[in-house]
Amino acid sequence: MSGRTGEVYRVDWLPGTDVLHGTCHCGAEHTAEDPVAMWDWMLAHPQGHDLPGDGS
């Protein structure tokens, strides 16, 4: 999506809900009901990315 190779963005729909679960190429995870909000979060890297154990 960013034009660089090796970056994988994954968005899964959680069945039975309106919730999307996104995983960025950096390993950060996020949930949202709005697909636009999900992609805005992913493409705003690294802003808004709270990685496990990074103290954010």
GIRA-V426507 format. One record per residue. N is the residue number from 1. NEAR is the number of other ideal C-beta (glycine too) atoms within 10 Angstrom. Layout:
N/NEAR
N/NEAR
//
This chain:
1/10
2/10
3/5
4/7
5/5
6/5
7/13
8/8
9/15
10/11
11/14
12/11
13/11
14/10
15/6
16/6
17/10
18/9
19/13
20/18
21/15
22/19
23/15
24/21
25/15
26/11
27/9
28/19
29/13
30/17
31/13
32/18
33/10
34/11
35/12
36/8
37/13
38/19
39/16
40/12
41/19
42/24
43/12
44/11
45/15
46/10
47/7
48/13
49/17
50/12
51/13
52/8
53/6
54/8
55/5
56/9
//
